Amino acid sequence: MLPVIYSDEFLEHKTGVLHPEKPERLSAIATALRSSAFANQLEWRSPTPVEQTRVGASIERVHSQEHIKTVQRLAHRGGGYLDGDTPVSPRSYDVALLAVSAWLDGVEQVLATGKPAFVLARPPGHHALKDRGMGFCLFSNAAIAAYYALEQPGINRVAILDWDVHHGNGTQAIVENHPQIAYCSLHQFPCYPGTGKASEQGGYQNVLNLPLPSGSTVAVYQPLFETKVMPFLSDFQPDLLIVSAGYDANAADALADMALQPQDYGLFTEYCLQLTTRIVFGLEGGYDLSALAQSVVATVEQCLS
Ligand SMILES: [Zn+2]
């Protein structure tokens, strides 16, 4: 069985009809998972309601009070924009808190069972900085989850692998000087947001950036998993692996220019599982609905095989 942490409430973060980070992304994934050959091996779980959790304290550990209040005020005033492409709708603040709750539930699930879980939530998080949201992201879900994991008994090191096509500038900025958190990203470069050079290695050599040229296929990615990603992660010996699972490096995706196929994400998942089964997968980007849904199916299928 594989837990999928999901709520229909995640559809209530409205971004506007022309925005690529739209609710239909989650619906497409949920439909594909429910009609897959392994649908009976999925355990759909609702995230813990925010009022029953430690979400507030966990976000405050990573984000400034000012940023949290800005998102809250904007939402409660009826909506607005954090930057040109990061809308906040009336329910976005509450939905973003529930998304954090889902990521924290993912951590708890994985630590309780020793097996992977998939967090099917939005808004995504890896561009959100300590004191501002950007790039469709309100709060830094992966970094918040990593900090939360480190508070759990026996958890001393957490690694984050970010295979979204964009560099997770927010995640990196938040964790790069934390010796107990490693961050590894494969991303198109140059591309939004402009960070993620190989020379950015963190305060403790705990950051590995693999900037890749546009047009990269699995023939570029696979050797890097073998020679760079897996050695880096395995040297760090994480007690938990968090995957910032974005699927916008697909050839079909309009937001970038990479050339992966959905099944390639099954291969990446296989590499991760060779390192550990304690993996929290959390959705980041991915904007071609069909490729996105097929890619999540490939990820989950590998976890169940
Ligand atoms: Zn992305």
Residues whose N, C-alpha, C, O or C-beta is under 5 A from the ligand:
A	BS01	ZN	D164 V165 H166 G246 D248 G285
